[in-house]
């Protein structure tokens, strides 16, 4: 349920139907809300107390606003950026966007997705960052052993089976690579975050927006939006270059960003599954299912990077 204080905070009118949970992600709960003034996407945020989280959240909101002003197609966001509400003695945080009707991409060869993806990322990459993103170092393999040593469960035993992938990923990421370009961007352009509407594709879910590497993001997105097929990948890169995107050398190390993103997400999901972020049991269970999936994805990426490199030749 969505508390009435949420609709009052955003001035969206009175609900006319029960809200419907619609999300399929791993971070926040999203509901379709129908009221006397229209339809909305209401998101209940999973937050952490550390200052860095709130700084990153507001940075993402600023990037979203700049992208909208630059012409990127995205849902209209309502003020305030976040509503902090006490619900039965529990602090909740909500955001609200106008609802967009559409469907998720399923065919990489259709809907002009490759051209849209390349052109959209070239547009986003015109927003430069002051320098390379400041990110905490990836944890060494010894840390994974320490975390998994906290518990002996089917989940931790399953993750232990993937530790050779963690070691291989860390070894790959230690290899030197070509010069890279710092930008401020969406950072998560994939089919789950794109909606095909009557007016064209719409880019959703800007909560992860922030500093990124242009070369890493376009490669991640070209693979994701093309479902890792060669033709849509090459079309996406061609559209990106036509729209002013950066040149991409055929160097295996340029795919570092894909492996790093998978490994960082697996770290985060592992912490959540082990209870380090004080998630609810259902959210911990979801993280426990997703963590091995990210590690399997990293193993597949490491296997295919030599092939993907030839696609840039």
Phi, psi and omega per residue, in radians:
X1 nan 2.675 3.072
X2 -1.866 2.098 -3.137
X3 -1.040 2.580 3.123
X4 -1.082 -0.444 3.116
X5 -1.110 -0.406 3.122
X6 -1.221 -0.837 3.141
X7 -1.137 -0.597 3.095
X8 -1.179 -0.701 -3.102
X9 -1.093 -0.612 -3.090
X10 -1.764 -0.057 3.110
X11 1.113 0.703 -3.060
X12 -1.668 0.082 3.138
X13 1.486 -3.059 -3.084
X14 -1.511 2.392 3.078
X15 -1.057 2.465 3.079
X16 -1.897 -0.237 3.090
X17 -2.502 2.839 3.070
X18 -1.165 2.409 3.098
X19 -1.112 2.620 -3.108
X20 -2.087 2.165 3.092
X21 -1.288 2.275 -2.986
X22 -2.234 -0.091 -2.999
X23 -1.362 2.775 3.021
X24 -2.319 0.251 -3.083
X25 -1.529 -2.979 -3.079
X26 -2.022 -0.005 -3.011
X27 -1.866 -0.878 -2.982
X28 -2.330 2.773 3.089
X29 -1.619 2.263 -3.111
X30 -2.123 2.392 -3.115
X31 -2.226 2.508 2.939
X32 -1.533 2.134 -3.043
X33 -2.058 2.163 3.090
X34 -1.922 2.199 -3.088
X35 -2.295 -3.087 3.120
X36 -1.189 -0.216 -3.129
X37 -1.947 0.013 3.123
X38 2.479 -2.822 3.139
X39 -2.066 2.529 -3.008
X40 -2.451 2.749 2.950
X41 -1.817 1.946 -3.133
X42 -1.792 2.194 -3.079
X43 -2.043 2.159 3.032
X44 -1.650 2.067 -3.007
X45 -1.451 2.403 2.883
X46 -1.529 1.969 -3.047
X47 -1.944 2.894 2.978
X48 -2.196 2.785 -3.021
X49 -1.373 -0.326 -3.057
X50 -1.148 2.532 -3.106
X51 -1.066 -0.620 -3.073
X52 -1.003 -0.598 -3.088
X53 -1.136 -0.791 -3.108
X54 -1.220 -0.625 3.074
X55 -1.085 -0.774 3.134
X56 -1.151 -0.654 3.139
X57 -1.096 -0.803 -3.123
X58 -1.251 -0.556 3.024
X59 -1.085 -0.746 3.115
X60 -1.066 -0.716 3.129
X61 -1.112 -0.669 3.110
X62 -1.163 -0.702 3.112
X63 -1.140 -0.710 3.088
X64 -1.026 -0.796 -3.126
X65 -1.121 -0.718 3.124
X66 -1.151 -0.672 3.120
X67 -1.115 -0.723 3.106
X68 -1.086 -0.739 3.141
X69 -1.153 -0.509 -3.135
X70 -1.419 -0.146 3.094
X71 1.863 0.103 3.059
X72 -1.232 2.354 -3.103
X73 -1.413 2.020 -3.138
X74 -2.643 2.806 -3.113
X75 -1.152 2.633 3.114
X76 -1.290 2.244 -3.134
X77 -1.680 2.423 3.132
X78 -1.605 2.663 2.991
X79 -1.533 2.590 0.005
X80 -1.317 2.918 3.114
X81 -1.034 -0.651 3.067
X82 -2.594 2.376 3.073
X83 -1.796 2.115 3.104
X84 -1.728 2.048 -2.987
X85 -2.282 2.533 3.000
X86 -1.654 2.067 -3.117
X87 -2.107 1.873 -3.115
X88 0.922 0.738 3.096
X89 1.411 0.080 -3.137
X90 -2.001 2.279 3.118
X91 -1.349 2.162 3.091
X92 -2.111 2.654 3.139
X93 -2.214 2.243 -3.048
X94 -2.247 2.637 2.912
X95 -2.284 2.857 -3.037
X96 -2.503 2.345 3.012
X97 -2.223 2.726 2.975
X98 -1.208 2.515 -3.078
X99 -1.299 2.472 3.029
X100 -2.071 2.251 3.078
X101 -1.489 2.431 3.120
X102 2.974 -2.905 -3.140
X103 -2.400 2.769 3.123
X104 -1.362 2.594 3.072
X105 -1.153 2.397 3.074
X106 -2.281 -0.236 -3.078
X107 -2.149 1.861 -3.081
X108 -1.159 -0.321 -3.111
X109 -1.566 -0.183 -3.057
X110 -1.898 3.053 2.994
X111 1.140 0.209 -3.140
X112 1.078 0.443 -3.027
X113 -1.126 -0.681 -3.106
X114 -1.096 -0.815 3.140
X115 -1.127 -0.724 3.141
X116 -1.122 -0.773 -3.120
X117 -1.074 -0.849 -3.135
X118 -1.096 -0.775 -3.119
X119 -1.192 -0.675 -3.136
X120 -1.135 -0.750 -3.137
X121 -1.229 -0.594 3.055
X122 -1.092 -0.673 3.097
X123 -1.140 -0.792 3.128
X124 -1.112 -0.588 -3.068
X125 -1.373 0.022 2.975
X126 -1.350 -0.173 -3.129
X127 -1.633 1.660 -2.995
X128 -1.366 2.656 2.985
X129 -1.716 2.817 -3.112
X130 -1.231 -0.387 -3.121
X131 -3.026 -3.083 3.137
X132 -1.063 2.525 -3.138
X133 -0.981 2.383 3.073
X134 -1.519 1.926 -3.114
X135 -2.226 2.517 3.057
X136 -1.086 2.555 3.101
X137 -1.045 2.590 3.015
X138 -1.112 2.544 -3.129
X139 -1.285 2.475 3.117
X140 -1.256 2.961 -3.118
X141 -1.067 -0.553 3.132
X142 -1.067 -0.594 3.114
X143 -1.154 -0.693 3.093
X144 -1.052 -0.743 3.097
X145 -1.066 -0.708 3.130
X146 -1.115 -0.811 -3.133
X147 -1.069 -0.805 -3.083
X148 -1.232 -0.386 3.087
X149 -1.266 -0.193 3.138
X150 -1.198 -0.521 -3.046
X151 -2.463 2.650 3.022
X152 -2.135 1.638 -3.092
X153 -2.327 2.922 3.045
X154 -0.967 -0.618 3.129
X155 -1.148 -0.882 -3.104
X156 -1.143 -0.600 3.087
X157 -1.155 -0.646 3.103
X158 -1.132 -0.747 3.140
X159 -1.149 -0.644 3.124
X160 -1.011 -0.570 3.127
X161 -1.137 -0.353 -3.125
X162 -1.675 0.054 -3.107
X163 -1.080 -0.548 3.019
X164 -1.047 -0.572 3.067
X165 -1.169 -0.722 3.102
X166 -1.043 -0.776 3.140
X167 -1.102 -0.751 -3.137
X168 -1.161 -0.663 3.119
X169 -1.125 -0.779 3.124
X170 -1.094 -0.654 3.110
X171 -1.163 -0.748 3.115
X172 -1.064 -0.760 -3.076
X173 -1.238 -0.290 3.107
X174 -1.396 -0.176 -3.132
X175 -1.337 2.428 3.127
X176 -1.161 2.652 -3.108
X177 -2.329 -3.090 -3.104
X178 -1.327 2.940 3.047
X179 -1.054 2.531 -3.053
X180 -2.235 2.890 -3.028
X181 -2.080 2.103 3.118
X182 -1.395 2.366 3.116
X183 -2.472 2.964 2.938
X184 -1.934 2.146 -2.970
X185 -2.693 -3.054 -3.077
X186 -1.198 -0.813 3.064
X187 1.376 -0.001 -3.092
X188 -2.605 0.838 3.137
X189 -1.406 1.900 -3.112
X190 -2.693 2.902 -3.075
X191 -0.961 -0.611 3.133
X192 -1.081 -0.422 -3.073
X193 -1.900 0.277 3.099
X194 -2.163 2.361 3.127
X195 -2.085 2.205 3.098
X196 -1.558 1.927 -3.098
X197 -1.907 3.054 3.101
X198 -1.100 -0.404 -3.128
X199 -1.720 0.129 -3.135
X200 1.965 3.131 -3.125
X201 -1.150 2.536 3.093
X202 -2.183 2.326 -3.114
X203 -1.657 2.089 -3.054
X204 -1.785 3.031 2.883
X205 0.962 1.399 -3.104
X206 -1.681 0.180 -3.065
X207 -1.126 -0.384 3.135
X208 -1.655 0.036 -3.104
X209 -1.041 2.565 -3.130
X210 2.924 -2.870 3.127
X211 -1.138 2.402 3.127
X212 -2.613 3.135 3.044
X213 -1.872 2.171 -3.056
X214 -0.975 -0.819 -3.088
X215 -1.107 -0.646 3.126
X216 -1.204 -0.752 -3.074
X217 -1.178 -0.763 -3.115
X218 -1.117 -0.642 3.119
X219 -1.205 -0.768 3.086
X220 -0.990 -0.813 -3.030
X221 -1.277 -0.652 3.106
X222 -1.075 -0.686 3.089
X223 -1.233 -0.788 -3.076
X224 -1.160 -0.851 -3.079
X225 -1.233 -0.448 3.088
X226 -1.645 0.139 3.138
X227 0.925 0.646 3.049
X228 1.070 0.496 3.038
X229 -1.713 2.598 -2.998
X230 -1.185 -0.829 -3.041
X231 -1.055 -0.888 3.113
X232 -1.150 -0.544 3.055
X233 -1.045 -0.879 -3.107
X234 -1.145 -0.632 3.099
X235 -1.147 -0.686 3.124
X236 -1.113 -0.788 3.141
X237 -1.120 -0.709 3.128
X238 -1.097 -0.736 3.119
X239 -1.139 -0.662 3.114
X240 -1.079 -0.793 -3.127
X241 -1.181 -0.713 3.116
X242 -1.059 -0.589 -3.101
X243 -1.521 0.126 3.069
X244 1.752 0.221 3.119
X245 -1.246 2.928 -3.082
X246 -1.303 2.582 3.047
X247 -1.171 2.595 -3.046
X248 -2.159 1.884 3.141
X249 -1.236 2.612 3.115
X250 -1.420 1.343 -3.091
X251 -2.265 2.184 -3.135
X252 -0.939 -0.544 -3.097
X253 -1.216 -0.251 3.116
X254 -1.247 -0.247 3.077
X255 -1.561 0.166 3.094
X256 -0.913 -0.702 -3.047
X257 -1.059 -0.571 -3.137
X258 -1.185 -0.850 -3.118
X259 -1.166 -0.727 -3.136
X260 -1.078 -0.747 3.134
X261 -1.084 -0.730 3.133
X262 -1.137 -0.694 -3.117
X263 -1.236 -0.725 3.119
X264 -1.118 -0.697 3.114
X265 -1.138 -0.696 3.107
X266 -1.100 -0.713 3.060
X267 -0.986 -0.902 -3.092
X268 -1.045 -0.762 3.139
X269 -1.166 -0.626 3.100
X270 -1.105 -0.800 3.107
X271 -1.018 -0.756 -3.115
X272 -1.161 -0.747 -3.129
X273 -1.115 -0.570 3.137
X274 -1.438 -0.086 3.082
X275 1.630 0.171 -3.094
X276 -1.213 -0.328 -3.121
X277 -1.920 0.207 3.022
X278 1.009 0.664 3.081
X279 -1.273 2.804 3.016
X280 -1.176 2.759 -3.103
X281 -0.958 -0.717 -3.133
X282 -1.115 -0.647 3.137
X283 -1.258 -0.624 3.061
X284 -1.121 -0.713 3.116
X285 -1.100 -0.717 3.128
X286 -1.113 -0.756 3.102
X287 -1.078 -0.655 3.133
X288 -1.150 -0.547 3.074
X289 -1.314 -0.653 -3.038
X290 -1.378 -0.524 -3.082
X291 -1.034 -0.904 3.110
X292 -1.089 -0.549 3.117
X293 -1.106 -0.702 3.100
X294 -1.151 -0.642 3.118
X295 -1.226 -0.638 3.036
X296 -1.113 -0.672 3.087
X297 -1.099 -0.687 3.102
X298 -1.107 -0.717 3.115
X299 -1.093 -0.724 3.123
X300 -1.168 -0.687 3.102
X301 -1.071 -0.807 3.135
X302 -1.042 -0.631 3.134
X303 -1.199 -0.622 -2.985
X304 -1.703 -0.138 -3.102
X305 -0.980 -0.722 3.086
X306 -1.011 -0.681 3.108
X307 -1.177 -0.827 -3.123
X308 -1.043 -0.605 -3.137
X309 -1.062 -0.649 3.121
X310 -1.152 -0.463 3.126
X311 -1.182 -0.320 3.102
X312 -1.635 -0.023 -3.023
X313 -1.178 nan nan
